[in-house]
Amino acid sequence: MEKKIISTGALLGMIAIILGAFGAHALKNVLSSGQLSTFETGVRYQMYHALFLLFIGTTHLINQKSKKIIYNLTVIGTIFFSGSIYLLATNNITPIDFKIFGFVTPIGGLFLILAWIKLFIDILMPMKKKIKI
């Protein structure tokens, strides 16, 4: 599981770098400053969660079951959150109207929040057990 998590984190990080460069150079003259800022938000959150997955893949503070849950929440959340932001930010330069995907962004954000909550609870629970002993 660790190899899968770390590989996915590396892939998401690589894609974030590519999209960040694409946004800064190719989209700079095509999007408004607001749209470019929105696109950069998607890149930033994708990179945050790529690094998050690298941490999850290398930590021994949580068990395998929790790693799998956090992995799934993070991957789905990143695709929904950042992916929908990329589509919405570039909506005016594509022939397809992606505004119908606007509802996906907060769902993706919720998945990301749940991944962090799961990590927090799993880190905190063993501490509570130690205090009781």
N, C-alpha and C positions, 0 to 999 in steps of 0.2 A: 504493500500500500504506500509506503514512504516514497518509493521510486516514482510511482504514478503521481503522487501529490507534488513532489519536487519537479518532475518533468512538466506537469501542467503549469506550475508556478513560473517556471522558466519560459514556457511557451507564451503565457499571458504577458509576461514582462517584455519578451521580445516583440510581440505584436503591439504592445503599448508604445515602445520606443519607435517602431515603424510608423504607427498612426500619429504619434506626436510630431515626428519629423514631417510626415505628409501634411498634417494640419498646419504646421509652421511655415511650410514652403509652398506646397501646391494649392492649399485651400486659402492661403493668406489673401490672395487677390480675388477670390471668388465668393467668400462668405463675409458677412458683416462682422463687425467686432463682437457683437453679442453672440452671433452664431459660432464664431471661432472660440469665444470664451466657453460656450456650452460644450463644444467639441472637446476642448482641453479638460473640462471637468470629467468627461467620460474617460479620457486617457489617464488622468490623475487617479481616479478611483480604480481603474483597471490595474494600474501599477501598484497602488496600495494593497490590493488584494492578491496580486502576484507575489509580493513580498510576504504577505500574510500566509499564503500557501507554503512558501519556502520555510517559514517558521514552523508551521504545523507539521510539515514533512520531516523536520529535523528534531523536534522536541520529544522528550520522553516523559513529559509531565501529564500527558493524557493517553488513554488507551486507544487501541485500534478501532473499536466501534465508534468512539467519539471522533476520531480522525476522519473516518468515512462520512459521518454525518456532516461535519464541518466542511469537508471537501465538497460534498454534493451541494450544500447550501451556498458555498462561496462560488462555485463554478456557475451554477444556475443564476445566482444573484448577479454575478459579473456580466454574464451574457445578457440577461434581461435589462440590468441597469445601464451599463456602459453601451451595450449594443443599441438599445432604444435611443439613447442620447446621441449616438453617432448618426442614426437614421433621422432623428428629428432635427439635428443641427444642419444636416446637408439636404434637408427636404426640398429646398427651392432649386437645387441643381440636379435633381433626379426627376424622371418622368412619373414616378410613383409617389402618391401622397401618403407619407408615413405618419401623418398626424393621428391616424387611427391606432397607432402603437403607443400613444402617449400614456395610456393606462398601465403599460408594462413597466415603466420606469419605477414607480413607487413599489410595485410588487418585487422587483429586483432589489430595491433598497431594503425592503423588509427581509428578504432572504439573507442579505449581507448582515443586517443587524442581528438576525437570529444566529448566524454563524458565530459572531462575536459573543453573543450571550451564552451560547453553548460552551465556548472556550472558557469564558468567565466562570460559569457554574462548575465546569469540570476542574478548573484550577482551584476554586474555592472549596469544593466539597471535601477533598482530602484534608484540607487545613482544618475544617470543622471536626473531622474524625480524630485528628491528632490532638485537638484541644480537649475533647471528651476523655481521652485516655489518661 
